[in-house]
Amino acid sequence: MEIKNSNLEDLPEIFRLYNVATDYQKKHFPGNVWPEFDSDLITQEIKENRQQIQNLEDKIS
């Protein structure tokens, strides 16, 4: 397992994982669901090295 800073090429997978997570929250914890994240916010976090990904076997996990 490796944790590293995200890059802009990771955006589609980051949003896919956010969607998976919020779908799970809606089903199991409907009163506690993350808000929809703005792509500009995530892009800015990536540029500022404040957005990390976890890689497991060369896949974002």
Secondary structure, DSSP 8 states (H G I E B T S, - for coil): -EEEE--GGGHHHHHHHHHHHHHHHHHH-TTS------HHHHHHHHHTT--EEEEETTEE-
